Amino acid sequence: MLTLLEKVAGKPRRPLRVLNGPYAEAVLTARPLGYWRLDEIEGHIARDSSLNAHLATYEGGIAFFLPGADAPGLSTGSEINRAVHLAGAD
């Protein structure tokens, strides 16, 4: 789907910037064994944002890159917190 949108627009997609708000920075500073932000835009793999690279997989209904929780420390400036929404299992 994204490739089709690139073709219709006549230009490549912009790279996604992963922004760490104050909350994410605090979690990463604590050096967790794993930290899954659940901010993917596609696929079935949840990336581990910690340095340990423990991948996880999504199963069932998933809606990607929707607005996430709106709380102090989760967003940065004009960038909003993004998250997958889990819509149930098969």
ZILINUR-V963697 format. One record per pair of residues at least 6 apart in sequence whose ideal C-beta (glycine too) atoms are under 7 Angstrom apart, sorted by sequence separation. I is the first residue (numbers start at 0). J is the second residue. If there is no record, write none. Layout:
I&J, I&J
This chain:
5&11, 39&45, 47&53, 67&73, 74&80, 5&12, 27&34, 39&46, 47&54, 73&80, 19&27, 26&34, 37&45, 46&54, 45&54, 35&45, 44&54, 45&55, 1&12, 45&56, 69&80, 35&47, 36&48, 44&56, 45&57, 68&80, 23&36, 34&47, 43&56, 66&79, 67&80, 33&47, 34&48, 43&57, 67&81, 34&49, 66&81, 67&82, 33&49, 65&81, 32&49, 64&81, 65&82, 31&49, 33&51, 32&51, 65&84, 33&53, 35&55, 63&83, 27&48, 62&83, 27&49, 41&63, 61&83, 62&84, 40&63, 39&63, 40&64, 61&85, 62&86, 15&40, 61&86, 57&83, 59&85, 60&86, 60&87, 59&87, 59&88, 58&88, 59&89, 38&81, 38&82, 39&83, 37&82, 37&83, 22&72, 21&72, 22&73, 20&72, 20&73, 20&74, 20&75, 18&75, 18&78
